[in-house]
């Protein structure tokens, strides 16, 4: 099981999810409108959540940016669920 630690950032619409392993095997990946699931399968799953506007994967973390009216209380557990499923 992957260990995931969500952390706030200076941007209230972004949360950094630190992992106990690399988030990507590439240099970095960004998933946003117009990206295909081939660009980042994990990014595509997280981006499909209502309210998510951007997903950035690099080193050992995933950064998720949301729309201002989306709620972190709903998104954080959903993002963690997608990350856990991806690494299962």
C-alpha positions in Angstrom: 0.0 0.0 0.0 1.2 3.5 -0.9 1.7 6.0 2.0 0.1 9.4 1.0 0.3 12.6 3.0 -1.8 15.5 1.8 -0.3 18.9 2.5 -1.6 22.5 2.0 0.2 24.9 -0.2 0.3 28.7 -0.3 -2.4 28.4 -3.0 -5.7 27.6 -1.2 -6.9 25.9 -4.4 -3.9 23.4 -4.5 -3.0 20.5 -2.3 0.3 18.5 -2.5 0.0 14.8 -2.0 3.4 13.4 -1.0 4.0 9.7 -1.7 6.4 7.2 -0.4 7.5 6.4 -4.0 7.9 8.2 -7.3 4.7 9.7 -8.7 6.0 9.2 -12.2 8.8 7.5 -14.0 9.2 10.5 -16.3 10.8 13.9 -15.5 7.3 15.4 -14.7 3.8 15.2 -16.0 1.0 17.8 -16.1 -2.6 16.8 -16.8 -5.1 19.5 -17.7 -7.9 20.2 -20.2 -6.7 18.9 -23.6 -4.4 16.2 -22.3 -5.0 12.6 -23.2 -5.0 9.7 -20.8 -1.9 8.4 -22.5 -0.1 11.5 -21.3 -0.7 10.5 -17.6 -3.1 7.7 -16.7 -3.0 8.7 -13.0 -3.4 12.3 -13.9 -6.4 11.6 -16.1 -8.2 9.7 -13.3 -7.7 12.5 -10.8 -8.5 15.2 -13.4 -11.8 13.5 -14.1 -13.0 14.3 -10.5 -15.5 17.2 -10.5 -13.8 20.5 -9.7 -10.2 19.5 -10.5 -8.5 21.9 -13.0 -4.9 20.7 -13.0 -2.8 17.7 -11.9 1.0 17.8 -11.7 3.1 14.7 -11.0 6.8 14.8 -10.3 9.4 13.2 -8.0 7.4 11.8 -5.1 4.3 14.0 -5.1 1.1 14.8 -7.0 -0.2 18.4 -6.9 -3.9 18.9 -7.5 -5.5 22.3 -8.3 -9.2 22.7 -7.9 -11.9 25.2 -8.9 -12.5 27.8 -6.2 -16.0 26.5 -5.4 -14.9 22.8 -5.1 -14.5 21.4 -1.6 -11.3 19.8 -0.4 -13.3 17.8 2.2 -14.7 15.9 -0.8 -11.7 16.0 -3.2 -8.9 14.9 -0.8 -10.4 11.4 0.0 -11.2 10.9 -3.7 -7.7 11.8 -4.8 -6.2 9.5 -2.2 -8.5 6.7 -3.4 -7.4 7.2 -7.0 -3.7 7.2 -6.0 -4.1 4.0 -3.9 -5.9 2.3 -6.7 -3.3 3.3 -9.2 -0.5 1.7 -7.1 -2.5 -1.3 -6.0 
